[in-house]
Amino acid sequence: MKRSLPIRFLLVSAGGASLAMALPGLQLWPLVMLFPGFLLEALEGDVGWKKGALLGLAGGCLHWMITSHWVFPLLAGYGAMSGVAAAASLLGMGIFLGSTWAVFLALLAVFPRKERVLVFPALWILVEALRSFPPYEFPWNSTASCLSGFPSLLPSLSIWGAAGLGWALVGVGSAIWALSRRELRKIGFLSALTAGLFFLVFSLLAPAPQPSGDPVRIAAIQPGTLLEERWDPSNWQRLSEHVREMSLQAGVSDPRIILWPESAMPFRIDTDPRYRNELLSMAHELGTTIVLNSVAAGAQGGLRNSVFAVTSSGSISRYDKMHLVPFGEYVPAWAGFFFPGSLVHEIGHFEAGREVRLLDVGLPVGISVCYEIVFPRLSAAQTRMGAEALMTLTNDGWYGRSWALDQHFAQAVLRAVETRRWVLRAALTGISGLISPEGRVESRLEAGEQGILEGEFQPMRGLTPAARFPDFWNFCCLIMVLGLLLRQGSNRIRRNGREETDRS
């Protein structure tokens, strides 16, 4: 089918936009079923891998500029950039992340038309997994997060993780496109049936949460501190008193754990004896464990973004953030020439933690600092080490009231179901929440609110398949794609052999 290049660009743009609107933010999740059709339609006719790559770059760039539009006000407001520079940076981010779409459509274009329907979901999940590794290290907005607001559709996550659920969604979407074409209806039917059966079977086989002890009462404080307030040293005393008062108020309900968000205090626990002694005294007075964030010295002489647990008995344990925010907490080596420093105020060059470690808060818990919650391998590793709950501390004040807040929170929901653990989230300005192992948000403080989130969670034990083998479905997709590639290569060799025979 002959189709002009502008029409093809319109189709991939519609695909990028439809997926963007299906993700948290707008979360019009049925649109996730449409984007595969737009991309497959764009490849109809004689399209080689080069043109496929160009189309993918355009669609991916638009997609990321829509989903990450919050980067513009962040850089213009907190990065001290001009509007032109912030827009150029957003475009650069779109092109950089859109290159994964270029890889995807370039590879998809290599396959025969009939096989594209089958290979689309597996190849999509592999390219999505690619964003977890350098040079990207940005597994933000996994396709499965489209369903984060619908707990009844999430149980299968505990078996095949976000990769599997995303595969099923994309598989149904590509099947819908195939069913609209008479010559592809059989393949479309088989594709939809396969995706639906896997989803149904894994949902029914999903392991139930396994309680391991008595419920634990927790309080998470959300101070609502604006970033501009925190940057002014003249406000530090007032803001510190505000956090202390909220903690004392939270202590009235006798929680075993009080959770502070990232950047709640402007002081360092490792170099400020007065601050450390105040924390020890408060924990002892309240008879609780205070979990807090603080900058701390690293092993290499640099700084680390760390979390400390200060218990009522006077012990202190520590976790160092392992997955740093690109261009926020560090500048990737490949980008150092263009961006010699961080892009936002206050954040500098941090040193990454080197090992997965649990915090002792009276029970073993896994910690993720802000951005780390988007990495399923980290939560899975912590669960394998014996974490009975997961906690995440974040400062999302950078993002205002944008889609980024819902996008970030959605990842915590996915991690809860994958590991069958409670996820307890404290955010400086919101969204804070208590998320059950089934993915239900039991309590929540919205962005812009100040308050104390109180509740109980149940320590959990046992390992789900997704926690035990977090890359299980990625490997399944890899095997499927390689198998189809080998089949295609074998067919090409046979065709060439027949042509040689005919010529002789």
C-alpha positions in Angstrom: 0.0 0.0 0.0 1.5 3.3 -1.1 1.3 6.1 1.4 2.9 9.5 1.5 5.6 10.2 4.1 3.6 13.1 5.7 0.7 10.6 6.3 3.1 8.2 7.9 4.3 10.9 10.2 0.8 11.8 11.1 0.1 8.1 12.0 3.1 7.7 14.2 2.3 11.1 15.8 -1.2 9.9 16.6 0.3 6.7 18.1 2.7 8.7 20.3 -0.1 11.0 21.4 -2.6 8.2 22.1 -0.1 6.3 24.3 0.8 9.6 26.2 -2.9 10.2 27.0 -3.3 6.5 28.1 -0.6 6.9 30.8 -1.1 8.5 34.3 -1.9 12.1 34.0 -4.9 11.8 31.8 -4.9 8.0 32.2 -7.4 7.4 29.4 -6.2 3.8 29.5 -8.3 2.4 26.6 -6.2 4.5 24.2 -3.3 2.1 24.9 -5.2 -0.3 22.6 -5.0 2.2 19.7 -1.3 3.2 19.6 -0.1 -0.2 18.1 -2.5 0.2 15.2 -1.3 3.7 14.4 2.3 2.5 14.3 1.6 -0.7 12.3 -0.5 1.4 9.9 2.5 3.8 9.4 4.6 0.8 8.3 2.2 -0.4 5.7 3.7 -0.7 2.2 7.3 -0.6 1.2 9.0 0.8 4.3 12.6 -0.1 5.1 14.4 0.0 8.4 15.8 3.5 7.7 12.4 5.0 7.1 11.1 3.1 10.1 13.7 4.6 12.3 12.9 8.1 11.1 9.2 7.5 11.7 9.9 6.0 15.2 12.1 9.0 16.2 9.3 11.4 15.2 6.5 9.5 17.1 8.7 8.9 20.1 9.9 12.4 20.3 6.3 13.7 20.3 5.2 11.1 22.8 7.9 12.0 25.3 7.4 15.7 24.9 3.7 15.2 25.8 4.2 12.9 28.7 7.2 14.9 30.1 5.9 18.4 29.4 6.5 19.1 33.1 10.2 19.3 32.3 9.7 22.8 30.7 8.4 24.6 33.8 10.9 22.7 36.0 13.9 23.9 34.0 12.5 27.4 33.4 11.5 27.8 37.1 14.2 25.9 39.0 16.9 25.6 36.4 17.1 29.3 35.8 16.9 28.7 32.0 15.3 31.0 29.5 12.1 29.8 27.9 13.9 29.1 24.7 16.6 27.0 26.5 14.0 25.1 28.5 12.0 24.3 25.3 15.2 23.2 23.6 16.0 20.9 26.5 12.5 19.4 26.4 13.0 18.8 22.7 16.4 17.3 23.3 14.9 14.9 25.9 12.2 14.0 23.4 14.7 13.2 20.7 17.0 11.2 23.2 14.2 9.1 24.6 12.5 8.9 21.2 15.5 7.1 19.9 14.2 4.0 21.6 11.1 4.3 19.4 13.4 4.6 16.4 15.1 1.3 17.3 11.7 -0.3 17.8 10.2 0.8 14.4 13.5 0.1 12.6 13.5 -3.5 13.8 9.7 -3.9 13.3 10.0 -2.8 9.7 12.5 -5.6 9.0 9.8 -8.2 9.7 7.3 -9.4 7.1 3.8 -7.8 7.4 2.1 -10.8 8.9 4.8 -11.3 11.6 4.7 -7.7 12.8 1.5 -8.4 14.7 3.2 -11.2 16.6 6.5 -9.5 17.2 5.1 -6.0 18.1 4.3 -6.7 21.8 7.5 -8.6 22.5 9.8 -6.1 20.7 8.0 -3.2 22.4 8.7 -4.7 25.9 12.3 -5.3 25.0 12.8 -1.7 23.9 11.0 -0.5 27.0 13.4 -2.5 29.1 16.3 -0.9 27.2 15.5 2.4 29.0 16.5 0.9 32.3 20.1 0.7 31.2 22.8 3.3 30.2 22.8 5.6 28.4 19.1 6.1 29.2 18.5 4.9 32.8 15.0 6.2 32.6 12.3 3.4 32.9 9.7 6.0 33.6 6.1 5.5 32.4 6.1 1.7 31.8 3.1 0.8 29.6 1.5 -1.2 32.5 1.1 2.0 34.5 -1.9 2.7 32.3 -3.8 0.4 34.6 -2.3 1.6 37.9 -5.6 3.1 39.0 -7.6 -0.1 38.6 -6.5 -2.6 41.3 -8.8 -5.3 40.0 -6.8 -5.5 36.8 -3.4 -5.8 38.5 -3.1 -9.2 40.2 -1.1 -10.7 37.3 1.8 -8.3 38.1 2.9 -10.5 40.9 3.8 -13.2 38.3 5.1 -11.5 35.2 5.6 -8.0 36.5 5.0 -4.7 34.6 6.7 -6.2 31.5 4.1 -8.9 31.2 1.1 -6.7 31.8 2.4 -4.2 29.3 3.0 -7.0 26.8 -0.7 -8.1 27.1 -2.0 -4.6 26.6 0.1 -4.0 23.5 -0.7 -7.5 22.3 -4.4 -6.8 22.4 -3.8 -3.5 20.7 -1.9 -5.0 17.8 -4.5 -7.8 17.5 -7.3 -5.2 17.1 -5.5 -3.7 14.2 -5.0 -7.1 12.6 -8.6 -8.0 13.1 -9.6 -5.0 10.9 -7.8 -6.6 7.9 -9.3 -9.7 6.3 -6.0 -11.3 5.4 -4.7 -10.8 9.0 -7.8 -11.8 11.0 -6.5 -15.3 11.9 -3.2 -13.9 13.2 -5.2 -11.1 15.0 -7.5 -13.6 16.6 -4.6 -15.8 17.8 -2.7 -12.8 19.1 -5.7 -11.5 21.1 -6.5 -15.0 22.4 -2.9 -15.6 23.5 -2.7 -12.2 25.3 -6.1 -12.6 26.9 -5.4 -16.2 28.1 -2.0 -15.3 29.7 -3.6 -12.3 31.4 -6.5 -14.4 32.7 -4.5 -17.4 33.8 -1.8 -15.3 35.6 -4.5 -13.2 37.2 -6.1 -16.4 38.6 -2.8 -17.9 39.6 -1.5 -14.7 41.3 -0.3 -15.5 44.8 -2.1 -14.0 47.7 -0.3 -11.7 50.2 1.2 -13.6 53.1 1.1 -11.8 56.5 4.1 -12.3 58.7 3.2 -10.5 61.9 0.9 -8.1 63.7 -0.2 -4.9 62.0 2.1 -1.9 62.4 0.9 1.6 62.9 2.6 4.3 60.9 2.4 8.0 60.4 3.8 9.8 57.4 4.1 13.6 57.5 3.6 15.9 54.5 5.0 19.3 55.5 4.1 21.0 52.2 7.3 22.9 52.2 7.9 24.9 49.0 11.3 24.5 47.4 11.9 28.3 47.4 11.3 28.3 51.2 13.7 25.5 51.8 16.5 27.2 49.8 16.4 30.3 52.0 18.5 29.7 55.2 16.4 32.3 57.0 13.5 29.9 56.9 15.4 26.8 58.1 14.5 27.3 61.8 10.8 27.8 61.1 10.6 24.9 58.7 12.4 22.6 61.1 10.1 23.5 63.9 7.1 22.8 61.6 8.4 19.3 61.0 9.1 18.7 64.7 5.6 19.9 65.6 4.0 17.6 63.0 6.1 14.7 64.3 5.0 15.3 67.9 1.4 15.6 66.7 1.8 12.3 64.8 3.2 10.7 68.0 -0.1 11.2 69.8 -1.5 8.2 68.0 1.5 6.1 69.1 2.8 4.9 65.7 5.7 2.5 65.6 7.2 4.4 62.7 7.1 8.0 61.6 8.1 8.6 58.0 9.6 11.9 56.9 9.7 12.8 53.2 12.8 13.5 51.2 14.3 17.0 52.0 12.1 17.5 55.0 15.1 19.0 57.0 18.0 21.1 55.8 20.5 19.5 58.2 22.9 16.6 58.0 22.7 13.8 60.5 26.2 12.6 59.9 28.0 15.9 60.5 25.7 17.8 62.8 25.8 16.3 66.4 23.1 18.6 67.7 20.7 17.6 65.0 21.5 13.9 65.5 21.0 14.2 69.2 17.6 15.9 68.7 16.5 13.1 66.5 17.6 10.5 69.0 15.9 12.4 71.8 12.6 12.7 69.8 12.6 9.0 68.8 13.1 8.0 72.5 10.5 10.5 73.8 7.9 9.2 71.3 8.9 5.6 71.6 9.0 5.3 67.8 11.4 4.9 64.9 11.9 8.0 62.7 12.8 7.3 59.1 14.3 10.4 57.4 16.3 11.6 54.4 19.6 13.4 54.7 22.6 14.2 52.6 25.6 12.2 54.0 29.3 11.6 53.2 30.1 8.7 50.8 32.9 6.2 50.7 34.6 8.0 47.8 34.7 11.4 49.6 31.6 12.7 47.8 28.0 13.1 48.9 25.2 10.5 48.9 21.4 10.9 49.1 20.7 8.7 52.1 17.9 7.5 54.3 18.4 6.9 58.1 16.2 5.0 60.6 16.6 6.4 64.1 15.1 4.0 66.6 13.8 4.7 70.2 16.6 2.5 71.5 19.3 4.8 70.0 20.4 2.7 67.0 20.8 4.3 63.6 20.8 2.4 60.3 21.4 3.8 56.8 20.6 3.2 53.1 22.3 5.1 50.3 20.4 5.9 47.1 21.6 3.7 44.2 19.7 5.0 41.2 20.4 8.7 40.8 18.4 11.1 38.7 20.1 11.9 35.4 20.8 15.6 35.0 19.5 16.2 38.5 21.8 14.4 40.9 24.5 13.6 38.3 25.4 14.4 34.7 25.9 11.2 32.6 29.5 10.9 31.2 28.3 11.1 27.6 26.5 14.4 28.3 29.2 16.1 30.3 30.4 18.1 27.3 27.0 19.7 26.8 25.9 20.0 30.4 28.9 20.4 32.7 26.7 20.9 35.8 23.2 19.9 37.0 20.2 21.5 35.4 18.3 22.5 38.6 19.0 24.5 41.7 20.4 22.9 44.8 21.2 19.4 43.3 24.8 18.6 42.4 27.0 15.7 41.7 26.1 12.8 44.0 27.7 9.5 44.5 25.6 6.4 44.0 25.2 3.8 46.7 26.9 0.5 45.9 24.8 -2.2 47.5 21.2 -3.1 48.1 20.5 -2.8 51.8 17.5 -3.0 54.1 16.7 -0.6 56.9 15.9 -2.0 60.4 12.8 -0.1 61.7 11.7 -2.9 64.0 11.2 -5.1 61.0 13.3 -5.2 57.7 12.1 -2.7 55.1 13.2 -1.9 51.6 13.8 1.8 50.8 13.7 3.7 47.6 14.5 7.4 47.4 12.3 9.3 45.0 13.1 8.2 41.5 14.3 4.7 42.6 10.7 3.4 42.8 10.6 3.2 39.0 13.2 0.4 39.0 11.4 -3.0 39.7 14.7 -4.8 40.1 15.5 -2.8 43.2 12.3 -3.6 45.0 12.5 -7.2 43.9 16.1 -7.5 45.3 15.0 -5.9 48.6 12.1 -8.3 48.8 14.5 -11.3 48.2 16.7 -10.0 51.0 13.7 -10.3 53.4 12.0 -6.9 53.2 8.5 -7.2 54.9 7.4 -3.8 53.6 8.6 -1.1 51.1 9.0 2.6 51.9 9.7 5.5 49.5 10.6 9.0 50.4 10.3 11.7 47.8 10.4 15.4 47.0 8.1 16.0 44.1 7.8 19.7 44.8 9.8 20.2 41.6 6.7 19.2 39.5 4.0 21.5 40.8 0.6 19.9 40.0 1.7 18.3 36.7 1.3 14.8 35.4 4.6 13.9 36.8 3.0 13.4 40.3 0.6 10.8 39.1 3.2 9.2 36.9 5.6 8.8 39.8 2.9 7.6 42.2 1.7 5.0 39.7 5.1 3.2 39.8 4.7 2.7 43.6 1.4 1.0 42.9 3.0 -1.4 40.4 5.9 -2.3 42.9 3.3 -3.0 45.6 1.5 -5.6 43.5 4.7 -7.1 42.0 6.2 -7.8 45.4 2.9 -8.3 47.4 4.2 -5.8 49.9 2.7 -2.6 51.4 4.3 0.5 49.9 4.4 3.5 52.3 5.1 6.8 50.5 6.0 10.1 52.1 6.2 13.1 49.8 7.3 16.7 50.8 4.4 18.3 49.0 2.4 15.2 47.9 1.4 12.7 46.8 1.8 10.7 50.0 0.0 7.4 50.4 -0.4 3.9 51.9 -0.7 1.3 49.1 -1.8 -2.3 49.8 -0.2 -5.4 48.3 -3.3 -5.6 46.0 -2.6 -2.1 44.6 -5.3 -0.3 46.5 -4.5 3.2 47.8 -5.8 2.9 51.4 -5.1 6.5 52.3 -3.6 9.4 50.5 -2.6 13.1 50.9 -3.0 15.1 47.7 -0.4 17.5 46.2 -0.4 20.8 47.9 -1.9 19.5 51.2 -0.2 19.7 54.5 -1.0 16.9 56.9 -0.3 13.6 58.6 -1.2 10.4 56.9 -1.9 7.8 59.5 -2.7 4.1 59.1 -1.7 0.5 59.6 0.1 -1.9 57.3 0.7 -5.6 57.6 4.2 -7.0 57.3 4.4 -9.5 54.6 6.6 -12.5 53.8 7.1 -14.9 50.8 8.4 -14.3 47.3 6.2 -13.7 44.3 7.5 -15.0 40.9 7.9 -11.3 39.8 10.2 -10.7 42.9 12.1 -13.9 42.5 12.6 -13.5 38.7 12.0 -9.8 37.9 13.3 -10.2 34.3 11.3 -13.3 33.6 9.0 -11.8 30.9 11.7 -9.8 29.3 13.6 -13.0 28.6 10.4 -14.6 27.2 10.1 -11.6 24.9 13.8 -11.9 23.9 13.4 -15.6 23.0 10.3 -14.8 20.9 11.9 -12.0 19.0 15.1 -14.1 18.4 13.0 -17.1 17.3 11.2 -15.0 14.7 14.4 -13.4 13.5 16.0 -16.9 13.1 12.9 -18.1 11.3 13.0 -15.1 9.0 16.8 -15.7 8.3 16.2 -19.3 7.6 13.4 -18.5 5.1 15.6 -16.0 3.4 18.4 -18.6 3.0 16.0 -21.1 1.5 14.6 -18.5 -0.9 18.1 -17.6 -2.1 18.9 -21.3 -2.5 15.8 -21.8 -4.7 16.7 -18.8 -6.8 20.2 -20.1 -7.3 18.8 -23.5 -8.3 16.4 -21.9 -10.7 19.1 -19.8 -12.4 21.4 -22.9 -12.8 
